[in-house]
Each structure stands twice: as C-alpha cells, then as structure tokens.
C-alpha cells in the first residue's frame, strides 16, 4: 500500500494539486520575483536584479558613475521554510477514492500557498509603506476610486506598464457592480457580467485575493509596482542517501514557482507520510512603491 500515494502524485499532483498552489500565488506577479527550480538551502542568498523606483537618470560628466541598483539589484536571504504534511494508513489509502485524495491534496497545497502569501504581505504596514492611497469601505468603492489611486501612482512616477492593484473580495464585488464595468455599452466587454472579471481598470492589472491580512491596520488592498517587495524562492533538495521513496520538485514553467514534495513509508505504523514544502525569502522594497487601501 505504500505506493498508493505515489500513484496519486504521478497522475494528479503535477496538474491539479500543483495548480492549486500556483493559482493562489498569482498575486505575487505584482512584485519583483526570482523563483527557480534550482536547489538551495535555507540561509542562502539570492540576487534579484531590479532598478529601484528611487533611481534617476544621471548627467554624464566625463565618467560613468554606476548606480548601485543597476549593478547589484536587491539581495535577500532564503530564510523562510513552510510546509504542510499528512499521513495516511494502509487502510485509509485502500478505502478512500482517488478523487477524494486529490481534493485533500489540493486543499493542502492551497493552504501552503496561503501561508506563504500572508507571510509576504505581513510587510505591508504603515511603518513600511506610509502612503494610504484610499481609505473607505467596500460599499463606497468604485472605478472613480481606482482613478484616484491611479493619480497617486502617476504623481509617484510609476511606469504605465508596472502597476498592479490587489483588492480583497468585497472591494472586487463592488467593482463588479459598477455600471462602468458591467454595462457593455460603457466598458465594451461582457467579461465582468459573464465571467466575474473586472479585467484591467485605469491601467492596473487587478488581482482579487481573500488572503490580504489586516495587519492590525484595516488593510484591504494595495497598489503596487514590482520593487515594492522583492520575493525569491528555491527548491530544498533532500540530503544524499535519504530514505524517502519519492522525492519530486514541481515547477511552473511560466513563473518558476517551485513546490517540493517528499514521501516516505513508516513500516512500524503502516503509514505513508507526505510533506509539501516551500523555501523562500522576501525583502521590503521602496516605500513609495506600495500604496495601501484600508477600510478605515
């Protein structure tokens, strides 16, 4: 019975279960990221090349004075390690249908992604990013408020193609009710009404998330450009001569997001044990590159 969960991994994990993990982490695309399937250990440092918002063009005066961000980018430490795990006995594996095991593993993968995302977003506080671009309840939020947030970003000289807006589900709900989006005669699209998607609004890539932490400050969303937060992730490779009978890394080809998987069988208890894990690190970026949305 030890191989039953291995079969689950081979046929489903790389597809539906891993998709549950990457889908939850989609909002991380708003930031400067460096995800890779390369192996690393906790404590390793990763270099993320990115020109910070504070950099300005220099005037040539006989020699090139290379700016630090251009030369080195941001260096952060892979110092976070989160995982989910479970154990299933021989009898449980023999009686539970594969679909049920799939849903179980999907929920575990989503929980891991949730923990990673909330951890990264714990940085978004008034102390780190003092600008509140919008203060108000979801019931009063509409596309005009998004336009006001855009104005703040324009004044901060954010590039047009590097603006994201991440909002919790209640604020997205009221955007979906906004006639300027759901009315085809005004928006030219049926996506809001038919698909529940607000699409791009006033130049923002808009993401919905149920995971935005209040952080003790009524945070409900934020506008971001990539250098607001730097995030990196790697694969934690087991040591040589390990006793795991199934070790795999799952990597999203587009983003590089990687999930580690290790499985072993406990002969004493007749239990298949599984760990899914992520090692990563993050670093606060430019204060002016995150603009918070709060309910009060």
WOUR-V799915 format. One line per field, one symbol per residue. ss: DSSP state (h for helix, s for strand, l for the rest). A space follows every 50 residues. Layout:
ss = ???
//
This chain:
ss = lllhhhhhhhhhhhhhhhhhhhhhlhhhhhlsssssssslllllssssll lllllllllllllllllhhhhhlssssllsssssssssshhhhhhllhhh hhhhhhhhhhhhhhhhhhhhhllllllllllssssllhhhllhhhhhhhh hhhhhllllllllsssslhhhhhhhhllhhhhlhhhhlllhhhhhlllls sllsssssllllllllllsssssslhhhsssssssllllllllllsssss sllllllsssssssssllllssssssssssssssllhhhsssssll
//
